[in-house]
Amino acid sequence: MDIKELYNLLRTERKTKSIQPFPENEIKQYLSELKALQRRLLVDERRWKERRKVEDELETAEFCVREIIRLRAMKVTNHAIFESLVSDSPLVPKNMTKEEEGVFWRLCEELKEIYEKVMREL
């Protein structure tokens, strides 16, 4: 994983309506390598230009990851809203992480309860 691959993941997540694969382990590895390199460069004052470059790359990479997660959260939420209104047995979107799937099911349950309550009160 490198910054170009991370940009490509972000670009693909932005362009598509479906949730894209999220290589969580590769992203964690990449970020931990950048952080380790940053720590090593802090010791050597003469390498401040290289350290600044690594810090910029780390900041950009963390922004990309936050943006990918934000986009994925919106897709999970929108899918849960749609599935709650349309179906008694929601279809789970592909490529969700375990955490996202848990959020999806909780949202579906809560939304169904709200819709059922509203319909009973009409």
N, C-alpha and C positions, 0 to 999 in steps of 0.2 A: 504494500500500500504506500502511496505517496500523495502529495498534494494534488497532482493532476487527476489521479483516480478518484480522490475525494470530491473534487470539483465535478467530475463526470457523474458520480453518484447523485450529487445535489442537482445537477442539470437534468438528469433523467427523472428524479423524483418530482421536480417542478413541472416537467413536460407531460407526465402521464397522470391519468386519473386513478390508476390502480397502485397499490402499495408495492414498491419494488423490494427485491432482496436487500437485506441489511447485513453486510459482513461484519458483525459486531466484534468478533475476535481479532480480525485483521485491523480494524480501526483502533481497538484498544492497544494492540501491539505497536502500531504506528505512533499513537500519541505517547505511549510510555517510552518509546525510543527517543522521540523528540525531547521529552522532559528529562530523560537521563543525559542526553547530549547537552541540554541547556545547563544542567547542574555541573557537568564536567567543565564547561566553558566558563562558568562563574569563577572558577579558581584562577584562571589565567587572564590577567588584565590585558595582555598583549593581543589577545584574540577577541577583542570587543566587537569588531566588525562581524566576525563569524557568529558570535553570540547573538548580536542584534538580528542577524538574518534568521537564525534558528528561532528566536523569540517571535519574530514576525510570522514565520511559517506556523508556529504553534498557535498563535492567536488566530490566524486565518483558518487553520484546521479545526480549532474548537468552534469557531463561528459556523463553519460548514456543517459540523456535526449537530450543533444546536438547531440550525435551519432545517436539516433533514428530519430531525426529531419533531420539530414543529409542524412540518408538512405532513409527516406520517400521522401525527395526532389529529390533525384536521381531517385527514382521509378516514381514519378509524371512526371519528365522531360522526362524520357525514354518513358513512356506511351504516353505523348503528342507528342513526335517525331514520334512514330509508328503510332498513330491514325491520325496524320496530313498527313502522306504519304499514308495511306491505305484507309481511309474512308472519305466520305463527311459529315457524321454525326458521330462524334467520340463517342465511348462508354466511359462513365465516370467510372473510377475504383471505387470499393467499398472501404469503410472505410476512405475516405479522410475527412479532416476537412473542414470547410467552406473556410478558407484561402487557403488551398491547392487546393480546387476545383476552386477558382477564378484564381489562378496561372495557373492551368491546362488549363482553357478556354482561357486565354490571350495568353499562349504559343501556343495553337492550332491555334488561329487566326493569330498570327504573323508568324508562320511557314507556314501556308497555303498561306499567302500573299507572302512570300519569294519564295515558290515553284512555285506559279502561275507566278510571275515576271520572274523567271528564265526560265520557259517554254515558256513564250511569247517572250523572247529575243533570244531564240534558232532558 
